[in-house]
Amino acid sequence: MSENSIGKYTGDGVVDASPFKHKLVDLKHGDMPKLKRSKPGCAGVLVDLAKAMPEHGDEARIHPDWHAEIVEVKQTLDAIRAQRPEADKLAEVLRESEAYYEDKLEVLISRVGKAVVDTAKGEDKPGLLATFESTLRYRAQYAEKSAATRRKNQQNPAPPAAEPSTRG
C-alpha cells in the first residue's frame, strides 16, 4: 500500500453522547427493520403541532403529556443526529486504521521471518530457525494453505464442462 493512498484523519476524534446516554438503546439483532422511520413532512407536522397544541389540544382531547413527550423525543433525536456525522466518520476511520496497522504488522512480521531465514541459511545458523519457529510458522500459514489447495485440486481435477447442445 502506498503512503499516497492514506490521508490523516482531521476530525475531532471525540464523540460525546454522555448528555443523552440514558436515552440510548441497543436493539436486538434484526429489530431495526421493524421500526417506523420519519416520513417526508415530519418537520412541518412538528411545527404545526407546536402551534396547535396550546390552543386546541384540550379541545381535541389530546393529553398535554403527549405533546411534551413529542418535544422531548425530538430533542433527543436532534442530539443524536448532531453526533452522528462525527461518530460515523470516526467509526470508519477506526475500521480503516485497524486494517492499515494490521497490514503494517503483517508486513513487519514477514520481514522479520525473511531476515531469520536468510540469516539462518546464509550464515549456517540453523538454531535461529528453532528460536523463531512460531514466527516462521505464522508467516507461512497462507503459503501452506495455498499449497494444500493446489495439491487437492491436482488430485481431484474438476470434471470437464459439458459442451453446449447443437440442437436447434
C-alpha positions, 0 to 999 in steps of 0.5 A: 500500500502506498503512503499516497493512498492514506490521508490523516484523519482531521476530525475531532476524534471525540464523540460525546453522547454522555448528555443523552446516554440514558436515552440510548438503546441497543436493539436486538439483532434484526429489530431495526427493520421493524421500526417506523422511520420519519416520513417526508413532512415530519418537520412541518407536522412538528411545527404545526403541532407546536402551534396547535397544541396550546390552543386546541389540544384540550379541545381535541382531547389530546393529553398535554403529556403527549405533546411534551413527550413529542418535544422531548423525543425530538430533542433527543433525536436532534442530539443524536443526529448532531453526533452522528456525522462525527461518530460515523466518520470516526467509526470508519476511520477506526475500521480503516486504521485497524486494517492499515496497522494490521497490514503494517504488522503483517508486513513487519512480521514477514520481514522479520521471518525473511531476515531469520531465514536468510540469516539462518541459511546464509550464515549456517545458523540453523538454531535461529530457525528453532528460536523463531519457529512460531514466527516462521510458522505464522508467516507461512500459514497462507503459503501452506494453505495455498499449497494444500489447495493446489495439491487437492485440486491436482488430485481431484481435477474438476470434471470437464464442462459439458459442451453446449447442445447443437440442437436447434 
